Amino acid sequence: MKKRVFIFAVLLSVVLPFKVKALGSIAIDCEQEVLEVGQSTTCKITGTSTNEVAALSFDLLSNDRLVISDIKTSSIWQGDGEDGKIGLYTDNNKIGTFAIATLKITATDKVGTGKMEAKNLLFTNAAFENQSLDNVDYTIQIKEKNQNTPPKEEEDQPSINPPGNTENDTNDKSDTNDKSDINNKNDIDDTKVENPKTGFYTISITIVLGLVIFIGIILYKKNYFCKIS
């Protein structure tokens, strides 16, 4: 009788499906662990297993401080991850560490601890045996937006006269040279205006002196001839 019960228990364990405790896990890793309100970051999900994995599934959830979007499953899997419900399978069983998906999370307007959780995790092997995994939590701190950060436009504005600016120095030199050329031209023009006046005065004095000498000679000759007569 006891022998019959033992054989029946063995047959029952073979016929009925059962879960095997997983020798694996998944991990969530994000580029940033602290976000300001409204800020986003990218996260990746990877899996590790010492047994071959032919399929996997889990639910991806978050609290009211995080919004999950842009879930993109790895190309090594078939299936999808719509609405945070990940269901993937493959013809090439995976073992060791492998990629599962990438996603984007965005901080809401609520400051505090944002939480993302992977629940109901199952790895399925080629024999269709389900391996249950422990739930995975990932937290991100949400803080107020920094009001002291100057706008990018002000940061990117160049200084009016940055030191060592060759182009500005060249322009300054060009302006100086232009002013010098203008002053030199004015000097030349003034000289040209003054020279005719000087020549006029010289000619006038010469003519006057000539007339005086000429009149003097005439008067002298008149006096001379008067004496002779």
GIPEMO-V938946 format. One record per helix or strand of 2 or more residues. SS is the DSSP state (2 for helix, 1 for strand). FROM is the first residue (numbers start at 1). TO is the last residue. If there is no record, write none. Layout:
SS|FROM|TO + SS|FROM|TO
//
This chain:
2|2|15 + 1|19|21 + 1|24|30 + 1|34|36 + 1|40|62 + 1|66|73 + 1|78|80 + 2|82|84 + 1|85|107 + 1|112|124 + 1|130|132 + 1|136|143 + 2|152|156 + 2|166|228
//
